[in-house]
Amino acid sequence: MLTRRHFLHSAAMAGASAAAAPPRHPNIVVILSDDLGWGSLNCYGADPRLVRTPNIDRLATEGVRFTDANTPSSVCSPSRYALMTGRYCWRTSATSGVLGITSPLHIEPDRLNMASLLKSAGYSTAAIGKWHLGYGTGKTDYTKPIQPGPLDIGFDYHYGVPQNHGDATGIYVRNRETVGLRSTTVQPSGKTPYGRPFLGFDAPHRVDENVMDELTTDAIQWLERQNAHTPFFLYFTPVAIHYPYTPSKNVRGSSQAGLYGEWIHELDLSVGRILAALDRLGFTDNTLVVFSSDNGGVLLTEGDGPEAQAVRAGLRMNGPWRGRKHSIYQGGFRVPFLARWPGKVKPGTTCAETINLADMLATTSAILGRPLPPATAAAGDSVNVLPALLGRKLRKPLRDSMISHSVEGVFAIRQGPWKYIEGKPAAGVANIPDLRKGEMTPQLYNLRDDPGETNDLLRDNREVAARLADLLTTHRTQGHSVTR
């Protein structure tokens, strides 16, 4: 019988072979955390008396730390769609909000994306963790084979949480099936941490305190199955630090920022395990590791919830930026972005270049040396930022402009130091929360002089606002924002 000890020994030997004869292309690991704000890591200024993130900070020490990395949306699903496809999600039917629990697969199976590109280049591919990009066609039926899904857009393997941590499915999906499904019986029972009833599938329910460990373990086991001759792409998407905050016993009581800080520690523990596995298996030297977040952090100051407790303790989860997840201000978009690639990325460096998660596809294409189709056909909002990653001197910014989009569908556009907020929600959006009603009006900020977006300059700079409004309209109507 092959014991776990023997299996790990065999995997280590395979990793040693990988180190001796690395594949021509680098392995790529993208770790996309959930709701982690710009200021939640020590390498971005978080007070180590409140939270400690040594494993994630290791990537900054051994790689490059970007200070102007952004998400295309201030909420989950749209940023994940854009990362994979290089296309702003508002160009699809999802013009506001996020995908639901039973939403169909949102990435079109015939659309080029990171997984399909890398698979075509001979990579082994896996998506493990929070998915939140839909399954199937029409309304997802988790009691039947789930298709199309990740396996139909370029992934060889998938193990995931369908939507969010604590979502009403309560189940895992592996490849095309609900894990442990016993029958097609559906009997709603109990309540999720959001107060909604579980959908009631006849399958084992996830235990919230165990989810991070189970996802991380599955990712490590997948890494152990890789070999020396085939490059791999791991898209690992932890559920931390999304609500509900359910740190395991391994990190309970470890943070002066309460549950919120402990949940950050859980994320750091997970990243540390992934990095240790790469080391043990001999993959580190030929692996590009990227760490980021899908949007800014949840910043609440009222009440006695975990977020408010963390703020009162002194944690500035979004650093100096105004706003939070969901909003149109920088706190909703500015995120950590760390990249380590031994021998390619200079260790311990910092880069102020403006980049976006949507740039991952064009950058991956450049790493492979494979030209992308015209922007009218694919990756229409993706810029190759490999020169910034490699620390090359740039004569001009890689991105001429960048569009941001809030949960209500409000647009903003950045160009140079200027940021113009259009101030109009998407059609059909109603019941806007009081804390975001102030976003429903045109605004103009100079982020170089006023990074905190405190001084609206629209009245005295209407020509600048008009130019940016025209550029926003052009990029929306032409179907792409870059030219190739």
Buried (B, 14 or more C-beta within 10 A) or exposed (E): EEEEEEEEEEBBEBBEBBBEEBBEBBBBBBBBBBBBBBBBBBBBEBBEEBBBBBBBBBBBEBBBBBBBBBBBBBBBBBBBBBBBBBBBBBBBEBBBBBBBBBBBBBBEEEBBBBBBBBBEBEBBBBBBBBBBBBBBEEEBBBBEEBBBBBBBBBBBBBBBBBBBBBBBBBBBBBBBBBBEBEEEEEEEEEEBBEEEEBBBBBBBBBEBBEBBBBBBBBBBBBBBEBEBEEBBBBBBBBBBBBBBBBBBEEBEEBBBBBBBBBBBBBBBBBBBBBBEBBEBBBBBBBBBBBBBBBBBBBBBEEEEBBBBBBBEBEBBBBBEBBBBBBBBBBBBBBBBBBBBBBEBBEEEEEBEBBBBBBBBBBBBBBBBEEEBEEBEEBBBBBBBBBBBBBBEEEEEEBBBBBBBBBBBBBBBBBBBEBBBBBBBBBEEBEEBEEBBEEBBEBBBBBBEEBBBBEEBBBEEBEEBBEBBBEBBEEBBEEEBBBEB
